[in-house]
Amino acid sequence: MSALTPEEQKVLDSNPRPIIVAGLTLIVVFFGGLLAWSAFLPIHGAVVAPGTV
């Protein structure tokens, strides 16, 4: 096994908080947009078709 270089160790020791915050922000924006879209855009009709289950 080889030892890690100082640059590789720095990457492993880095703080994951910015990545976690970015991911949570992306999730909140996605679901918030979906909620806003579903709340403010009415459904004007539906497709009705015969079928059997």
Residue frames as a rotation matrix with the C-alpha (Angstrom) as fourth column:
MET 1
0.578 0.816 0.000 0.00
0.816 -0.578 0.000 0.00
0.000 0.000 -1.000 0.00
SER 2
-0.417 -0.705 0.574 1.18
0.671 -0.665 -0.328 3.49
0.613 0.248 0.750 -0.71
ALA 3
-0.398 0.217 -0.891 0.90
0.723 -0.524 -0.450 6.41
-0.564 -0.824 0.052 1.65
LEU 4
0.618 0.685 0.385 -1.25
0.785 -0.519 -0.338 9.35
-0.032 0.511 -0.859 0.67
THR 5
-0.473 -0.708 0.524 0.41
0.708 -0.659 -0.253 12.48
0.525 0.251 0.813 -0.59
PRO 6
-0.792 0.163 -0.589 -0.31
0.373 -0.634 -0.677 15.72
-0.484 -0.756 0.441 1.31
GLU 7
-0.785 0.531 -0.318 -2.59
-0.616 -0.614 0.494 16.87
0.067 0.583 0.809 -1.52
GLU 8
-0.386 0.647 -0.658 -4.62
0.001 0.713 0.701 13.65
0.923 0.270 -0.275 -1.38
GLN 9
-0.556 0.144 -0.819 -4.86
0.817 0.277 -0.506 13.84
0.154 -0.950 -0.272 2.41
LYS 10
-0.916 0.221 -0.336 -6.09
-0.113 -0.943 -0.313 17.44
-0.386 -0.249 0.888 2.17
VAL 11
-0.564 0.741 -0.365 -8.88
-0.569 -0.028 0.822 16.33
0.598 0.671 0.437 -0.17
LEU 12
-0.280 0.446 -0.850 -9.90
0.461 0.839 0.288 13.56
0.842 -0.312 -0.440 2.24
ASP 13
-0.588 -0.019 -0.809 -9.83
0.796 -0.191 -0.574 15.93
-0.143 -0.981 0.127 5.23
SER 14
-0.909 0.224 0.352 -11.89
-0.060 -0.905 0.421 18.63
0.413 0.362 0.836 3.50
ASN 15
-0.730 0.682 0.049 -15.17
-0.217 -0.164 -0.962 19.81
-0.648 -0.713 0.267 4.98
PRO 16
-0.794 0.458 0.401 -18.25
0.605 0.529 0.595 18.16
0.060 0.715 -0.697 3.38
ARG 17
-0.307 0.739 -0.600 -20.63
0.486 -0.420 -0.766 20.88
-0.818 -0.527 -0.231 4.61
PRO 18
-0.462 0.168 -0.871 -20.71
-0.608 -0.775 0.173 22.95
-0.646 0.610 0.460 1.36
ILE 19
-0.898 0.134 -0.418 -21.58
-0.264 0.596 0.759 19.86
0.351 0.792 -0.500 -0.67
ILE 20
-0.655 0.688 -0.312 -24.32
0.750 0.545 -0.374 18.87
-0.087 -0.479 -0.873 1.79
VAL 21
-0.311 0.528 -0.790 -25.77
0.110 -0.806 -0.582 22.41
-0.944 -0.268 0.193 1.79
ALA 22
-0.667 0.028 -0.745 -25.73
-0.704 -0.351 0.617 22.51
-0.244 0.936 0.254 -2.02
GLY 23
-0.899 0.330 -0.290 -27.50
0.163 0.863 0.477 19.14
0.407 0.382 -0.830 -2.21
LEU 24
-0.463 0.756 -0.463 -30.16
0.774 0.091 -0.626 20.10
-0.431 -0.648 -0.628 0.31
THR 25
-0.420 0.272 -0.866 -30.69
-0.297 -0.943 -0.152 23.43
-0.858 0.193 0.476 -1.48
LEU 26
-0.846 0.068 -0.528 -31.18
-0.509 0.187 0.840 21.59
0.156 0.980 -0.123 -4.76
ILE 27
-0.755 0.595 -0.277 -33.72
0.611 0.791 0.034 19.23
0.239 -0.144 -0.960 -3.16
VAL 28
-0.344 0.635 -0.691 -35.65
0.521 -0.484 -0.704 22.11
-0.781 -0.602 -0.164 -1.55
VAL 29
-0.549 0.109 -0.829 -35.72
-0.579 -0.765 0.283 24.12
-0.603 0.635 0.483 -4.79
PHE 30
-0.920 0.196 -0.340 -36.90
-0.163 0.596 0.786 21.08
0.357 0.778 -0.516 -6.78
PHE 31
-0.542 0.753 -0.374 -39.71
0.825 0.562 -0.065 20.11
0.161 -0.343 -0.925 -4.41
GLY 32
-0.384 0.384 -0.840 -40.62
0.293 -0.812 -0.505 23.75
-0.876 -0.440 0.200 -3.71
GLY 33
-0.751 0.072 -0.656 -40.94
-0.602 -0.483 0.636 24.37
-0.271 0.873 0.406 -7.45
LEU 34
-0.832 0.465 -0.302 -43.02
0.225 0.781 0.583 21.23
0.507 0.417 -0.754 -7.85
LEU 35
-0.423 0.682 -0.596 -45.29
0.840 0.048 -0.541 22.31
-0.341 -0.729 -0.593 -5.00
ALA 36
-0.457 0.224 -0.861 -45.68
-0.154 -0.973 -0.172 25.84
-0.876 0.055 0.479 -6.40
TRP 37
-0.885 0.113 -0.451 -46.37
-0.447 0.061 0.893 24.48
0.128 0.992 -0.004 -9.88
SER 38
-0.689 0.647 -0.325 -49.03
0.566 0.761 0.316 22.09
0.452 0.034 -0.891 -8.58
ALA 39
-0.388 0.549 -0.740 -50.63
0.711 -0.333 -0.619 24.79
-0.586 -0.767 -0.262 -6.42
PHE 40
-0.281 0.200 -0.939 -50.88
-0.184 -0.971 -0.152 27.57
-0.942 0.130 0.310 -9.02
LEU 41
-0.752 0.029 -0.658 -51.44
-0.659 -0.015 0.752 25.82
0.011 0.999 0.030 -12.36
PRO 42
0.005 0.856 0.516 -54.94
-0.653 0.394 -0.647 24.39
-0.757 -0.334 0.561 -12.64
ILE 43
-0.854 -0.121 0.505 -55.78
0.233 0.780 0.580 21.29
-0.464 0.613 -0.639 -14.62
HIS 44
-0.535 0.648 -0.542 -58.18
-0.766 -0.643 -0.012 22.33
-0.357 0.408 0.840 -17.39
GLY 45
0.527 0.746 -0.408 -59.21
-0.845 0.513 -0.153 18.87
0.095 0.425 0.900 -18.44
ALA 46
-0.218 -0.556 0.802 -58.36
-0.521 0.761 0.385 15.24
-0.825 -0.334 -0.456 -18.69
VAL 47
-0.534 0.017 -0.846 -58.15
-0.770 0.403 0.494 12.58
0.349 0.915 -0.202 -21.34
VAL 48
0.011 0.626 0.780 -60.99
-0.681 0.576 -0.452 10.10
-0.732 -0.526 0.433 -21.00
ALA 49
-0.378 -0.180 -0.908 -60.61
-0.840 0.478 0.255 6.77
0.388 0.860 -0.332 -22.74
PRO 50
0.760 0.645 0.082 -62.33
-0.630 0.699 0.338 3.41
0.160 -0.308 0.938 -22.49
GLY 51
-0.318 -0.886 -0.337 -60.31
-0.673 0.461 -0.578 0.60
0.667 0.043 -0.744 -21.00
THR 52
0.821 0.504 -0.268 -60.36
-0.189 0.682 0.707 -2.50
0.539 -0.529 0.655 -18.88
VAL 53
-0.026 -0.808 0.589 -58.24
-0.985 -0.078 -0.151 -3.57
0.168 -0.584 -0.794 -15.98
